[in-house]
Amino acid sequence: MAYRFRLENLLRLRQRQTEVAEFELARLFSAYGAVKDIIETLLIMKNGSGARLSGRLAGGGMPAGEYGLEKDYIETLDMELDRNRQRLFKLEQDIERAKEILAKRHQEKELVDRLKQKDLDAYTLEEQRGEQKRADDLASIKYVQDKI
C-alpha cells in the first residue's frame, strides 16, 4: 500500500498561504523602495530650487512674479515630501505586519510538515513490522515443512 498523508490538502494550503505572504512582503519592499526613490528625487528638486532662488536673490534680486512661482513650487515640493513620508511610514508599518504574518505562516507550515514526517515515520515502521511478520510466517511455514 502506497503512503498517503491524510492532511496533504492542509499542507498544500499552508504552502500556498506562505507563498502569498512572501509575495505580499516582496511587493511591500518594492513599493517602499519606490517611495524612497521619490523622496530622494523630491529632495534633490527642492534643494536645487532653493539654491536657484537663493542665488537669484543674492545676485541682485528677481521679479516678484518669478519669486512667487519659485516659492509656490518649493511649497508644493514640501507637500509632496510630507505626503510621501507619510506613505513611507505607512509602508514601514505594513512591512512589519507582513513580516509577522509571514512568520506565522511559516510556523503553521512547519507544524504540518512535522506532522507529515511523524506520520511517514509511523507508516514506515508499520510497513517494516508487516514485512518482518511476513518473513517470520514464511520461516515458520518452511520450518514446519522441513519437519514433516
Buried (B, 14 or more C-beta within 10 A) or exposed (E): EEEEBEEEEBBEBBBEBBEEBBEBBEEBEEBBEEBEEBBEEBEEBBEEBEEBBEEBEEEEEBEEEEBEEBEEBBEBBEEBBEBBEEBBEEBEEBBEEBEEBBEEBBEBBEEBEEBBEEBEEEBEEEEEEEEEEEEEEEEEEEEEEEEE
